[in-house]
Amino acid sequence: MSELTRISAPDGVAPTTQDAHLVMGTGRFAAVSGQLAPDEDGRPVGEGDPAARTRQVFENLRRCPVAARKGA
């Protein structure tokens, strides 16, 4: 069975204490979960602005695979 590495704070994504933003396994396995809209310092982005929040969520999603390729 593959060992899993849980990353709670990939580069540029605010850390979490409840989940891992990124889970990596052997080979090319990486799973991303639970993205919200804080910036990399954990400050809320786009309160009252769904478009800004959505952009931040997708930016956070983009950063997770980048971290996985680097080996987080």
Secondary structure, 3 states (H helix, E strand, C coil): CCCCEEECCCCCCCCCCCCCCEEECCCCCEEECCCCCECCCCCECCCCCHHHHHHHHHHHHHHHHHHHHHCC
